[in-house]
Amino acid sequence: MLTDVYVTYRNGQVQRSLDIPNICPHCGKTMNPHVYWGFSEFEAYDPGSEIGILAQCTMLECKKFFALGYTYTPSKKFLLTNYTYNPPIEISLPENIIKVSEKFVEIYSQSTQAESAGLDQIAGVGYRKSTEFLIKDYAIKNNPDDKDKIEKMFLGKVIDHYLNDFEKLQNLAKASTWIGNDETHYVRRHEDKDIKDMKNFILSAAHFIAADYDADVALEFISEQ
């Protein structure tokens, strides 16, 4: 979006027409930013001169300031400098899953952030870890007397022993674990599956567990009537 901006140089003020991004680097929303002014330590029209612009997000829930940098090229154009920001990433998890496993939500969210940053080798390991916390915390919730035993048990054993009543959940947990193990090993055993498949299985398992949690809450409610 071309916007006229007054830039103060060492030798005076000049109006520049600059291509201003319309996506906030803080909230990630599309908007028309408010541009205040620009400064430069160079003189106007110096080859390779750089200018800095102060802008503000116009979204009511954000309104944060951000800086933009431009370089004046020999072809008399201004190129936007690639500054790195980290806008928030939306995580699509069932709201009540945190009541079953807070640690799962934390690890899964961090893994999603790593994947978004292109750190796919790290993200896969994180998703595998999130699976372990989700399944073990769910097993502990349903079998509180076995807490110490479940914590020390291999995940595969937990899946086999404590998810027998829910075959579909058992299959989802087993599939996500197998793919997750590939993310931690030198040689992959399941070449036809990747992080995307693992995430689908994890999310399906999370929704299954969240639904079971709601069913328990509903049962408690009607039992009191």
C-alpha positions, 0 to 999 in steps of 0.5 A: 500500500503506497503511502506518502510519508514525510522523512526528516534527513540531515539536510531537510525534510522530504516527502516519500511514497513508500510501500507500507505493509498492511499486516500487523507484525504483532497481532497478525491482522490485516489493517491500514496502519497509521504512519507517523513519520520517518527519520534518517541519519543520511542526507536525502538521495544518498545512495544506499541511505536508510530510513526508519518509519514509525507506524501503529496498528489500527486494530482496536484490540492491538494498537501497538507500534512497530518500526519499518526500515527502507533502503534507497537503491541506485535505481531510486527505489525504496526496498523494505528491510526484512525485520523479524517479528513473531505474531501469535499463532492460533492453536486449535485445541478443545477448550477443556482439554487443559483441565485434563492436561495443562502440560499437554497444552503447553508442549503442543503450543510450543511445538506449533510455534517451532513448526511455524518458525520452520523448525520442523526437526524440533517440532516433531519431537515436541509433538511426540512429547505432547502425546505422552503427556496427554495420554498419561494425564488422561490415564491418571485422571481415570486411574488416580490410584495408579499415578506413580505406576503410569508416570514410570511406565513406557507410553506404549504400555500405558496405551495398551493397558489403560485405553482398552475401553476406548479402542478408537482412542487407543488407535489414535494414541498408538498411531501418533506415538509411532509417527512421533517415535520416527521423529526421534530416531535416525531411521524412519519406520513409517515413510508414508506418514509425517508431522501433519498426520501425527498432528491430525491423530493428536488433535482427534485424540484430544477431542475424544478425551475432551468429549469424555471429560464433558460426558463425565461432567454431564453425568455428575450434573444429572446425578445430582438432580 
